[in-house]
Amino acid sequence: MNSISASNNTSALRSVLSLPVIVASLGYFVDVYDLLLFNIVRVPSLKDLGLSEAEISLIGAEIYNWQQAGLLIGGFFWGIWGDKMGRRSVLFGSILTYSLANIVCGFTNDVELYSILRFVAGLGLAGELGAGITLIAEILPKEHRGYGASVVASVGLAGAIAAFFAVKLTDWRMAYFIGGGMGLILLALRVNVLESFLFEKGIKNNISRSVQWWTIFTKRERLIRYLRCMGIALPTYLVIGIYATFGNEFAKALGIPGDIPAGTCVLYTYIGIVTGDFFSGFLSQWLQSRRKAILVMMMMTLAGAVVLLYGEIKSAETLYFCYTWLGFSIGYIAMFLTTTAEQFGTNLRATVTTSVANNVRATVLITLPIFQFLKPDWGVLQAGAAVGAVCFLLALLSLWKMEETYGKELDYVEK
């Protein structure tokens, strides 16, 4: 019995240390680094370009929206490309696009060019995580997909921490050069990554063109599956996009003395996410259930949100611990994407996984304006609670009747 257990452990270790998992992990590391970099360098970079404080606020938001637009468009572009031309080609094309865009960002002295470059960078960044998760889901043995997702997420999300320290130790231009350089180095490592066998099998059987991508939205049952995959992830970007990003405002509303930088709240959140994403994959393997693992993490997130909003936190240390807890509990980002990949057939898998990854990021474009609208009359805490209540309700409803996909065979297509 012990020899069988040891053999299973060795097999799992080989799976998570395989080249596709390592390359996908490092790719997500660079992806998160570059994705958050503009948020971190927004003020110093625009100030260096000669903008006033009022212009920094206005133009900074416009540039950020350009980046988000790139993510939305790129999510579908790279996803469709991955289902038509292969998962491996997306890993090459996306990282080359955003690496070059980030290097040029380091040279820019023009605000309009800066906006265009952030759009191009967003376009490239959109393909990284979805293609990587799709590839390892199709390459790894079905019993080990959760382990692979854990490694990808935990290594990848450490890129956020690296971005904070890169800016702290250098300047904004050098931080862009570092991100672009890391991407180009990683590009060389991807030469030996194999294409998904399931995709190649589909090409031989001519299934890649058997179903068009827009049927995700025209077939009722397929659309419900798609929306459920997005719904279960709503708490993740509620925490990142509102609770952590506006941590300084929540601290002030709680009456915590001293200066509480929003960036520090985000940093502690991402420290939690790194460990949480590693934990969630192993939790799903132990429970032998994606749905149960996500439910556990979701309930932990809800508990953390209640403490943040109603726990009467009075010290910075307790607040930072709360953000670390929230980060840990939303650490099912790679898990919900693995579940998404397992929900759809080979001929739509990349399109769905890649677009869902970026659509969930973009939900902040809806939740944030609602939070800002409610804030003047309701206050920061009650506005955060109202938006949170909607997000958690939709997430739980999405998970309620979602198909369990642990150990599911992925060699099938959408008809």
C-alpha positions in Angstrom: 0.0 0.0 0.0 2.9 2.3 0.9 4.6 1.6 -2.4 1.5 2.5 -4.3 1.2 5.8 -2.4 4.8 6.6 -3.0 4.4 5.8 -6.7 1.4 8.2 -6.9 3.3 10.9 -5.1 6.3 10.5 -7.4 4.0 10.6 -10.5 2.3 13.8 -9.1 5.7 15.4 -8.5 6.8 14.6 -12.1 3.6 16.2 -13.4 4.0 19.5 -11.5 7.7 19.7 -12.4 7.1 19.1 -16.1 8.3 21.7 -18.7 4.7 22.9 -19.6 3.9 23.5 -15.9 7.2 25.3 -15.3 6.9 27.5 -18.4 3.2 28.3 -17.7 4.1 29.2 -14.1 6.9 31.6 -15.2 4.7 33.0 -17.9 2.0 33.8 -15.4 4.7 35.3 -13.1 5.6 37.8 -15.9 2.0 38.3 -16.8 1.0 39.4 -13.2 4.2 41.5 -12.9 3.4 43.4 -16.1 -0.4 43.6 -15.5 0.0 45.3 -12.1 3.0 47.4 -13.1 1.1 50.4 -14.5 -1.1 50.5 -11.4 2.1 50.8 -9.3 4.0 53.3 -11.6 1.0 55.3 -12.7 1.6 58.3 -10.5 5.5 58.5 -10.8 5.5 57.8 -14.5 2.9 60.4 -15.4 4.4 63.0 -13.0 7.7 62.4 -14.8 6.0 63.1 -18.1 5.0 66.5 -16.8 1.4 66.0 -15.9 -0.3 67.9 -13.0 -2.0 66.1 -10.1 -5.4 66.6 -11.7 -4.2 65.4 -15.1 -2.6 62.4 -13.5 -5.9 61.3 -12.0 -7.9 61.8 -15.2 -5.4 60.6 -17.8 -4.2 57.8 -15.6 -7.7 56.4 -15.5 -7.9 56.7 -19.3 -4.7 54.8 -19.8 -5.8 52.1 -17.4 -9.1 51.8 -19.4 -7.1 51.4 -22.5 -5.2 48.5 -20.9 -8.5 47.0 -19.8 -9.9 47.3 -23.3 -6.9 45.4 -24.6 -7.5 42.6 -22.0 -11.2 42.3 -23.1 -10.5 42.2 -26.8 -7.4 40.0 -26.3 -9.2 37.5 -24.2 -11.4 36.5 -27.2 -8.7 37.0 -29.8 -6.1 34.7 -28.2 -8.8 32.2 -27.1 -10.1 31.9 -30.7 -6.6 31.7 -32.0 -5.8 29.0 -29.4 -8.7 26.8 -30.6 -7.9 27.3 -34.3 -4.1 27.4 -34.3 -3.0 25.8 -31.1 -2.4 26.5 -27.4 1.4 26.7 -27.9 1.2 29.4 -30.5 -0.7 31.6 -28.1 2.0 31.2 -25.5 4.5 32.5 -28.1 2.4 35.3 -29.5 1.0 36.7 -26.3 4.3 37.0 -24.4 6.1 38.5 -27.4 3.4 41.1 -27.8 3.4 42.3 -24.2 7.1 42.0 -23.6 7.9 44.3 -26.5 5.1 46.7 -25.5 6.5 47.0 -22.0 10.1 47.6 -23.2 8.9 50.5 -25.4 6.9 51.8 -22.4 10.2 52.3 -20.7 11.3 54.7 -23.5 8.0 56.6 -23.9 7.9 60.4 -23.4 4.4 60.9 -24.9 1.1 60.3 -23.1 -0.8 59.3 -26.3 1.9 56.7 -27.1 1.7 55.5 -23.5 -2.0 54.8 -23.9 -1.5 52.9 -27.1 1.3 50.8 -25.6 -0.8 49.9 -22.6 -3.6 48.8 -24.9 -1.1 46.6 -26.8 0.3 45.3 -23.5 -3.2 44.5 -22.3 -3.9 42.7 -25.6 -0.8 40.5 -25.2 -1.4 39.9 -21.4 -4.9 38.6 -22.2 -3.6 35.4 -23.7 -1.1 34.2 -21.1 -3.0 32.6 -18.2 -5.9 31.1 -20.2 -3.6 29.4 -22.7 -1.3 28.2 -20.0 -4.1 26.6 -17.9 -5.7 25.1 -21.1 -2.4 23.5 -22.1 -1.6 22.0 -18.8 -5.2 20.8 -18.3 -4.9 18.9 -21.5 -1.3 17.6 -21.0 -1.3 16.5 -17.3 -3.0 13.3 -16.2 -6.5 14.0 -15.0 -5.7 13.0 -11.4 -2.9 15.7 -11.2 -4.5 18.8 -12.9 -5.2 20.4 -9.5 -1.5 20.1 -8.5 -0.5 21.8 -11.8 -2.9 24.6 -11.3 -1.5 25.2 -7.8 2.0 25.5 -9.0 1.1 27.8 -11.9 -0.9 30.1 -9.6 1.4 30.3 -6.7 4.5 31.0 -8.8 2.6 33.3 -11.1 1.1 35.5 -8.5 4.5 36.1 -6.9 5.0 38.4 -9.9 2.8 41.0 -8.1 5.2 41.0 -5.2 8.2 41.2 -7.5 6.6 44.2 -9.3 6.2 46.1 -6.0 9.9 45.6 -5.1 11.2 46.2 -8.6 9.6 49.7 -8.5 10.8 50.3 -5.0 14.4 49.4 -5.8 14.6 51.0 -9.3 12.6 53.6 -11.2 9.5 53.2 -13.4 11.4 52.9 -16.7 13.7 50.2 -15.4 10.7 48.3 -14.0 9.2 48.2 -17.5 12.6 47.1 -18.9 12.8 44.3 -16.3 9.3 43.0 -17.2 9.9 43.1 -20.9 13.3 41.4 -20.5 11.9 38.6 -18.4 9.3 37.9 -21.1 11.8 37.7 -23.9 14.0 35.3 -21.8 11.0 33.1 -21.1 10.2 33.1 -24.8 13.4 31.2 -25.5 12.3 28.5 -22.9 9.1 27.9 -24.7 10.7 26.6 -27.8 10.7 23.0 -26.4 7.1 23.1 -25.1 5.0 20.5 -26.8 1.5 21.2 -28.2 -1.5 19.7 -26.6 -2.2 16.1 -27.9 -5.9 16.7 -27.7 -5.6 19.8 -29.9 -3.5 17.9 -32.4 -6.0 15.1 -32.4 -8.8 17.6 -33.1 -6.8 19.1 -36.0 -6.5 15.6 -37.6 -10.2 15.0 -37.2 -11.0 18.6 -38.4 -13.0 19.5 -35.3 -11.3 22.9 -34.7 -13.8 24.5 -37.1 -16.8 22.4 -36.3 -18.2 24.8 -33.8 -17.9 28.6 -34.0 -16.9 30.6 -30.9 -20.0 32.8 -30.9 -22.2 29.7 -30.2 -21.1 30.3 -26.6 -23.6 33.1 -26.5 -26.2 31.8 -28.9 -26.8 28.3 -27.2 -28.6 28.7 -23.9 -27.1 25.7 -22.1 -23.6 26.7 -23.3 -24.1 30.4 -22.2 -25.2 29.3 -18.7 -22.1 27.2 -18.3 -20.0 30.2 -19.4 -21.7 32.6 -17.0 -21.3 30.1 -14.1 -17.6 30.0 -14.8 -17.4 33.8 -14.5 -19.8 33.9 -11.6 -17.8 31.7 -9.2 -14.8 34.1 -9.6 -16.6 37.3 -8.7 -15.3 37.4 -5.1 -11.7 37.3 -6.3 -11.8 40.6 -8.1 -14.1 42.1 -5.6 -11.3 41.7 -3.1 -8.5 42.8 -5.4 -10.3 45.6 -7.3 -12.2 47.2 -4.4 -11.4 46.0 -0.9 -7.6 45.9 -1.4 -7.1 48.7 -4.0 -9.1 51.1 -1.8 -7.6 49.8 1.4 -6.7 53.3 2.5 -10.3 54.4 2.3 -11.5 51.4 4.3 -8.8 52.0 6.9 -10.0 55.6 7.3 -13.6 54.6 7.5 -12.7 52.1 10.3 -10.9 54.9 12.2 -7.5 53.3 12.1 -4.9 55.9 13.0 -1.8 56.7 10.9 -1.2 56.4 7.2 -2.4 53.2 5.6 -1.1 53.1 2.0 -3.4 51.3 -0.4 -0.3 49.7 -2.0 0.6 48.0 1.2 -3.0 46.5 1.5 -2.6 45.2 -2.1 0.8 43.8 -1.2 -0.5 41.8 1.8 -3.4 40.6 -0.3 -1.1 39.2 -2.9 1.1 37.5 -0.3 -2.1 35.8 0.8 -3.1 34.9 -2.8 0.3 33.2 -3.5 -0.2 30.8 -0.6 -3.9 30.4 -1.1 -3.6 29.4 -4.7 -1.1 26.8 -3.8 -3.3 25.5 -1.0 -6.6 25.4 -3.1 -5.2 23.0 -5.7 -4.1 20.5 -3.1 -7.4 21.0 -1.3 -9.3 20.0 -4.4 -7.1 16.9 -4.8 -7.7 15.9 -1.2 -11.5 16.5 -1.4 -11.5 15.0 -4.9 -13.8 17.9 -5.8 -13.4 21.2 -7.5 -16.8 22.5 -6.3 -16.2 21.6 -2.6 -12.7 23.2 -2.7 -14.1 26.4 -4.3 -17.0 26.5 -1.8 -14.6 26.3 1.1 -12.4 29.1 -0.2 -15.5 31.2 -1.0 -16.8 30.8 2.6 -13.4 31.8 3.9 -13.5 34.9 1.7 -17.0 35.8 3.0 -15.9 35.5 6.6 -12.9 37.8 5.8 -15.1 40.3 4.2 -17.5 40.4 7.2 -14.5 40.9 9.5 -13.2 43.7 7.3 -16.5 45.5 7.2 -18.0 44.8 10.6 -15.2 43.5 12.8 -14.3 47.0 14.1 -10.7 46.6 13.2 -8.7 49.2 15.1 -5.0 48.6 14.3 -2.9 48.6 11.1 -1.5 45.2 12.0 -5.0 43.6 12.3 -6.0 45.2 9.0 -3.0 43.8 7.2 -3.7 40.4 8.7 -7.3 40.7 7.4 -6.1 41.5 3.9 -3.7 38.5 4.0 -6.6 36.3 5.0 -8.7 37.7 2.2 -5.9 37.1 -0.3 -5.4 33.6 0.9 -9.1 32.8 0.7 -9.5 34.1 -2.9 -6.6 32.0 -3.9 -8.7 29.8 -6.1 -8.0 31.8 -9.3 -6.2 29.0 -11.1 -8.7 26.6 -9.7 -11.7 28.3 -11.2 -9.9 28.5 -14.5 -9.0 24.8 -14.4 -12.7 24.2 -13.7 -13.6 26.4 -16.7 -11.3 24.5 -19.0 -12.9 21.2 -17.8 -16.4 22.5 -18.5 -16.0 22.8 -22.3 -14.9 20.6 -25.1 -11.5 20.8 -26.9 -12.8 22.9 -29.8 -14.0 25.7 -27.5 -11.8 25.2 -24.4 -9.1 27.8 -25.1 -11.7 30.5 -26.2 -13.7 30.0 -23.0 -10.8 29.7 -20.6 -8.9 32.7 -22.0 -11.9 35.0 -22.3 -13.3 34.1 -18.9 -9.9 34.9 -17.3 -10.1 38.4 -18.7 -13.8 39.0 -18.4 -13.6 38.3 -14.7 -10.8 40.9 -14.4 -13.0 43.3 -16.2 -15.9 42.9 -13.8 -14.2 45.6 -11.7 -15.4 48.0 -14.5 -18.9 47.3 -13.3 -18.5 46.8 -9.6 -16.2 49.8 -9.0 -18.5 52.4 -10.5 -21.4 51.0 -8.4 -19.1 51.2 -5.3 -18.2 54.8 -6.2 -21.8 55.7 -6.8 -23.0 54.4 -3.4 -20.1 55.7 -1.4 -21.2 59.4 -0.9 -24.6 58.5 0.6 -23.9 55.1 2.2 -20.2 55.5 3.2 -17.3 53.3 2.3 -18.2 50.3 4.5 -21.8 50.0 3.6 -21.1 50.6 -0.1 -18.5 47.8 0.1 -21.0 45.6 1.8 -23.7 46.2 -0.8 -21.4 45.4 -3.7 -20.0 42.4 -1.8 -23.5 41.0 -1.1 -24.3 40.9 -4.8 -21.0 39.4 -5.8 -21.2 36.6 -3.2 -24.8 35.8 -4.0 -24.1 35.5 -7.7 -21.0 33.4 -6.9 -22.9 30.9 -4.7 -25.7 30.6 -7.2 -23.2 30.0 -10.0 -21.5 27.2 -8.0 -24.8 25.6 -6.9 -25.6 23.5 -10.0 -22.2 23.6 -11.6 -21.0 20.3 -12.9 -18.3 18.6 -10.8 -15.2 18.1 -13.1 -12.6 16.6 -10.8 -11.0 13.7 -12.8 -13.1 14.4 -15.8 -11.8 13.1 -19.1 -11.2 16.1 -21.5 -11.0 14.2 -24.8 -14.4 15.4 -26.0 -15.7 18.2 -28.2 -18.7 20.5 -28.3 -21.3 19.4 -30.8 
